[in-house]
Amino acid sequence: MFKKLITLVFLLITVLAIAHPDQKKVEQALYNLKNVTFKQLESKDDSYLLYELRVRQQVDHTDPSKGYFYQKVHFYHKDFNHPMIMETNGYDLYVRASEMVNYLQSNYLNIEHRFFGESIPEGKPWQYLTMEQVTADLHEINQLFKEIYTQKWISTGISKGGQTSIYYKYFYPNDVDVAIPYVAPFNQALEEPRIYPFLANVGDKSCRTKIHDIQVKLFENKAQIIEKLKWYAKGARLTFEYLGSLDKAFEYAVLEYSFGFWQSGHSCATFPNVKDIDALTDHFLSVSNIDFFSDQTIKRYESHYYQSGTQLGYYGYDIAPFKKYVSFTSNPLATFMPPGTSYNSFNDALIQKVKTWLENDANNIIYVYGETDTWSASMVVPSPKVNSKSYVLPKKDHGQARVKNMTPEMRSEFFSTLEKMTGLKPVK
């Protein structure tokens, strides 16, 4: 009995010893923050404290009378004397931490985008889903936490989250010391025209020819494949009322095939036997699944489509080579827009302002892109007038374009650039 008691005391002392030394101070600081509630979550890394925050945000940052909503944030505390990284998500909160957190052993704010996930104002008042309001949310969080964390600040994000970090740096250039957007498109039109020449030249000619041939074979075997897709859609509980039919979803998905192939890094060595309809269908679904065009997915990302159709731009498809196979002449964005909204309200005024800023004043931004990622068609190429740098990873796609996948030489140059801008060096 005495031995068991000693063991229990020893275990208690051990638990207390590994408890984070800053916990009391962190929670007191969170308690003192205006318009912030929090609860502790279990952290997989004992060197970090993890909290889920709800930050009260104004629906309209220019008019408090429009009400408020609560924005979801995951907050990781490492050390008060370490830098802070803000993850500017473009959609729902992405639960995996940025690779930069590990490299810099930083504190971390992982911020859900307004109108996504659990951060949606009541009634979805679409007129307040603008980059002006989005970045004002980020600024509010930044200013709150700068009361606690006084070291270097970095914003980062992937894809649409990277795009958000660019706009955030435009509106609030002094909030962070540097922005690191990953695979971030900067579209310059409602239907970004640079997509078409990119897809006409990416990779090697033989692979592009095979991609085109696959698309033709899909169209030529539409009747047989649609019969299979009906069962697939039934099993996956997919509906297609937004587009009007499974047939139309199929046509869009075939047009999407080349975009998705390069974005997701599929191999040119694994094309199916086009005479085997089952193999062709399975391959098609693995590259350009019809669920992307289902009511369920469109509804989930309707906020994204609203932003694209009103302020940020999107992309379309080159229908001309497949004109005889498709039943429409327009691209899908109009169909994707939420009920009661229209992409006829697209306005490129902000794009033009940011384009001028990128050319002349967009300093302290480090861009990371993948050479074969379709979204690299609308990449930002830093102007000689600014100190920003871009790192394009050879033969890497949307998911592979990360610092960890750089060559040692490129990674060394990346961190040298970061050090020049911030004084920070990688810990690992």
Secondary structure as UniProt FT lines:
FT   HELIX           2..18
FT   TURN            21..22
FT   HELIX           23..32
FT   TURN            34..35
FT   STRAND          36..41
FT   TURN            46..47
FT   STRAND          49..58
FT   TURN            61..62
FT   HELIX           64..66
FT   STRAND          68..77
FT   TURN            80..81
FT   STRAND          84..88
FT   HELIX           99..104
FT   STRAND          107..111
FT   TURN            114..115
FT   TURN            117..118
FT   TURN            122..123
FT   HELIX           126..128
FT   HELIX           131..145
FT   TURN            146..148
FT   STRAND          153..158
FT   HELIX           160..171
FT   TURN            173..174
FT   STRAND          178..182
FT   TURN            193..194
FT   HELIX           195..201
FT   HELIX           205..220
FT   HELIX           222..236
FT   TURN            241..243
FT   HELIX           246..263
FT   TURN            264..265
FT   TURN            268..269
FT   TURN            274..275
FT   HELIX           277..287
FT   HELIX           290..293
FT   HELIX           295..300
FT   HELIX           302..307
FT   HELIX           308..312
FT   HELIX           320..322
FT   TURN            323..325
FT   HELIX           333..336
FT   TURN            339..340
FT   HELIX           343..345
FT   HELIX           349..360
FT   STRAND          365..370
FT   TURN            371..372
FT   HELIX           374..378
FT   TURN            384..385
FT   STRAND          389..393
FT   TURN            394..395
FT   TURN            398..400
FT   HELIX           403..405
FT   HELIX           408..422
//
